[in-house]
Amino acid sequence: MQDYTSEAQIDMLSVLEKDPFDNPCCVIQNNKCMDATWRELFDAHKYDTLKCVTYVSSAGFFAKSVGKFKQVGIIIGIEKGEVKQAFADSMRARISGDGTKFFEELPDEGKKRMIEGDVVIRYSKADCIIHSKIYLLSNSQTEDNRIIIGSANLTNTAFDNAVKQYEDVMVFDNNNALFSIYNKRYEAIYAHTQDYVPQDVRDRYVTGKVVSIADFTPEEKTEELIELFERENIVPVCTETMMKYVQEAQAETDKSQTEVKTSFEVISVVSKMPKNSTVPVLKTKAEMVATKTKIIDILFHTTKKENELARFTLTYNDADKHQYVVYPKKQDELVPRQPEMYDRQATSEEVKGALLNLDSFITAYQKFVHTADSTGENLSHIFEIMLYAFTAAYIFRVRQTTSGSKADIPIMLVIGGRPASGKSNMLAYIDRVLSGRQLPLERHYIQYKNIEKGGTIPGLFQTDNTYPLLVDEVAPSFFSSKYSGKGEELIKYLSNTLSGRHPVMICTTNTGAFSIPAQVARRIYYLQVDSSFDEELKAQANEYYENVMANANNILFRDFCNRMSLAISGNESLFDEGNVDYLHMARQIFAQYYAETGMEKPKYFSESLYHDYTARGQNLWRTLFLQKQESFSYNDNEKNGEAVLTINLKTIASVTRDNLVYMNYLRPDLLVEEAGVFTVLRAEAFCEWIGVKNPWRKKTLLEKLFGK
């Protein structure tokens, strides 16, 4: 439905140079037929309070039209008076979550006023239909009042004389007796209403735990319905006559037919007929929970691959530099929902709460592990992972603005770790604080096995969705595979060619067999999480983690997006060219967070990029050298006067695959040549790289004299 929100469109009763009796909307004000503008009738300067009973065309139009009143109470009625269709729509609205959708579409200011109680929105209980049109305006200081009654709803067409929709309204000023009568009428109708927007939806918004009903999983949606049936007592009022209305209303349109039919089927599943009774009753909660699978089958009978992945959807708008939430068009939806701005400024208290939650998550990797890292390096790695996750939706933008090679800004973050190192929990937490969704653990990310075939991964990178691909347990072979759509070929191709909006991948893998060619290593960011969680502390750690997740929200990320939009609009550099730091802006923003909240920057705050893949390679070769030094053959004048080391890896490594692992981790400039089965290395540079003294190099006279 179109949303008319401009001042010109709000001024629906524009003055026309003709007989006011001929206006499509006829206004009788104090016994005279006259032209009147919207601002004259609904004068928010003269009146500070508005109470009304009316149908509303859209959340955006409602917010704009009543936004200047200090106090607003509205009872949302039906648009048309056809009883059968009205009752069917009422059932559909409840099951489809129209109140939640209405709240989502309100601007942030409208949401805030509703939460604070300045705006109250109600609608009819399940057993009645409200078709009244009453507008009560008053001033709490001067006690002036106005009543507007008639046929006109609070819509963009009802009061607009440019649209030939004939309406009649009557306006009475300071008629205290009539105002009192209609005020009592309003209160009488109010007694048959309930909250249009569920309280839990408002609570979730306050804590950042929900973004859209479209993001609910089938299980969550079903649980919401069970709560709805309990809260609103729908089933007992669904008499045989009313259910007949629902069925007869199915023929109206294809869309309503589908939705009404679904509503009827769901109600049938959750109701039962007691013995010796003709009135259905609601099943017990245990009985409804037992029918969850059946309800899911009714509501979600068709699923597509992208829906199965349960990806959150963001897109960047180049025009205004903001991120937007995108709602995919549903199969039975005639008009798709428009994108909504995701950026939102957070308060200092909200930022502080989010930082404390982040700290609780990070320090779990010290509290519940076998051996706590005394240097804090492991915690710094986890903080670095979070910085990349926050920057993920803007990596494409960093790649666009860098003056160097795009390959220097990696499109993949690979989190390496041993089993039980908390990698999966990390992905779930990332999704929680980026999207705000509260899902079962495994639904926060994608299992690699579900996307490894059929060219799915290349396809996912070719979308405009800037939200990161969160993938768990990627097989190490993916990075070195020679098959099309995987490995070196894919990563190099994507890194070199992706130019517009695109996502990045944040994935986990097992460090045991992980190695990648040098050309791939420079195109990914590898971070290693070394600590493993203590099995004896598992129950305690799980309870701790659940509490952290329950209190996590996306407020900090939405503020981060807001600050990134300001930085981009101000042409600030997102990429520290000098230090080749693509997380430069994220470090600055998080430093601001700690400064603005008066919190001390944690010791684990990472000030620069890590080089874990290089360090892992150094450690592997150092271990090999120290354990198998006798297998390295030294020649101090083999190649151009430079000393070299020659080694036959096949005599050391147990399998051929291990040879490749060592070669992948070797710094390319250290290799002189691969002479058949032998590998020749630059001796002095190699020893310096792995951090050991060259045991074969002859000491100089100075070294002999001073014992060095």
Steps between C-alpha positions, in 0.01 A plus 500: 500500500641840402615720782422871462716686744600838353358828630315549173341159530411549866322824406215289366221759527663755271281798427325471165352794314153354469185434695600304816181293463662352188815389680548122509549540875218715631587675827221640717666711767281665763193474276673637187629320191851624443845433366757410761857381482634201690706729721191705581292198598776313682676805642784369716580853622151558635450143628764281663297179540337281234286193564339327205329189370583447134651278235864587423653461154864458605738539790698772323190706421371458855831615652515807277138604548497481882868569566456853639246408768647446847259220591336262253257216560373309199272202461557346161179389332416341166500670160172361368178396665456159335473276804613171349814645345566712809498201732719299262747789479500527878603135531759538227646816661554318827662192353708701250631729775369827352558682829866400499538606136333834579753559779791409273385755241472783751794743491730480801341808655157336475634182662659704779177691573303177507744340744488808721118495501441828313340301219255218582377272221220251552279277286189294552490174688435190296124493562409844363548730201548878531387721214457836680674822393547733796764770551527674838741793529566691821742733671613399848574865592220708342237219511398582140359197322385384159305199371521372142261220404378358171608250239864599446783272614853615578625423150670690221184492284212561744566872552669572166279705267723406208365145529132442421428291805189659649507542876307710752624625835356729765710722725389637838712743702475536878170312517573363844185290524564329163871467575416326827261261323756400238777479755288243688433327168875483439558347845219247442659388172843499667372239747460257208856544375851377572854605409555504125877458540582215740693604810776248433560657158551839663724342763711338230543833324619667819772235539573470129395136486277513194515676168220350295232237521630394160813374674317269738575133451207260456547388860499858631195592294314197630592580859373856445168359375463273801552801726248695291229235534552488875508877539203594281270203561419473129369145476191517728360802311541327163140379488365293214350814343824694521705213357251486214570869440871421480442230241263711290746790500762285329367585155585873519852498350774248440710653774230515762387153399840357585539693825144442624521131415827479694342680796207259501727194483718625787196571718370152425830344611516684834135447593302200617134422562418387855248222553137611517587845369458692174754770587867430422763572763872563490728203549733502798845650445655152511256383232579803283873447536446142385340637181789734416612290205152506349472878547841547338387288204195725455684830532826409326401242244739637238866577567777614269873445535562858610229475764648177628829681553315750723727785394438848627490755218668841491571719201698822471342805337765699314275808486466563874788278623278295734439128547145377450319187612353325197190283516486234226171486311286215624328262263150623582596867531370731228714797604835440673590687817728795442852501650533673835800693631704289738731770639403627843679719753540338841504670838810493718328254735407272211859504374634425846261209546602353164871536579454326833317217326781474244753487783304219666508304176872552439616425854318165491798385290713553808264391777397157370801372304755237595795736519432872513722709273711714733598738218140574404588437137212258453247756624649760267442262209135468595465879525665527156243253364224725633657805333500317166140388558387859564689620192376211284206690350743772387793290373373548143516877559855481637599301191342765277686790661849355545770639272684169510405151393154376596662166583655669805153518657393138555148384422527213747573479871602145592480415870726205566485297816514160656181314597316651800664840448165681486502578125133418436387700802701790363310495170168486686598798716610697193161448337326590824673835537484588130144400412333509841336166430446262790516153346598148598881479496539311172262733312729797547740371236521277191643151507762462227359163399178677393672730250809312383336366183339643191691828477309640799796684651593698184134592462472630855797730444337645189205653689442858619450374855783654702423293810786252558474134411545317832611146421598233752741210459637576154707202389871591476497344153271782381791746504738280303249324275561491125131459419306780336318720752749429780854559613769722355322561169176617664660715771734672254218558253263648758770709664611647167162554335240588766447873463147602599308420817576150621530303824809353659528160662577439866562131547651250738730210421713240673863611530632143491508462122464864400742642248461720195718606208677836531274659236197409713657597834525868405132505407362370831538611860593202714457527878570211733314428825728273699328437833271200542212503745530278806256210478457501879376861483267436207171531693614821667630641172176418316291678762734799484480510119121478495482795737737704282297419189172584673631845590667570165341730244580681174490855637879542483522378140216728389684793661821378333319515165386852581858609575630329188242689291621828650863408432423406140292815446789704640746329262704365790748227414373155591835341423832582665721479191820539700438200723285319242228481767152439358357499853634850566157668524360226724790551744431873505127456560550250781761727658234773492252267668732438794590868529140624482376256762790566736610138477865406490610337178542130577845345485379278219424801275687418179686798353606342170447203274624155601706267284395166641549306177859620476559423868351154458735437209799617704403270786454199269839548334674580830365177652605303193847652504560446873377139489655402166803725474711209376280481190596853394816504289701823525714644221655841554586570135244326287308778325665833406711490813194476729477211743208265444320220678386194309232267632307204368153546654390158381741335740358699791128546442286192540280558196518707183228732629729605784766603246249740345404637840861593575546656158180701535619646829848585372565869437536517119823706491682234710470240225796479266361214296325166512759274341310177441440338837714763675406840633773764511470791745697818570674391818561827687164654416322172589666478843417862569137440394451209740689677778800270547871556460663342199693213665728453195605855440862565593547754776675824422813606690292747699253230595783270605660769712181604678339157509205581282 
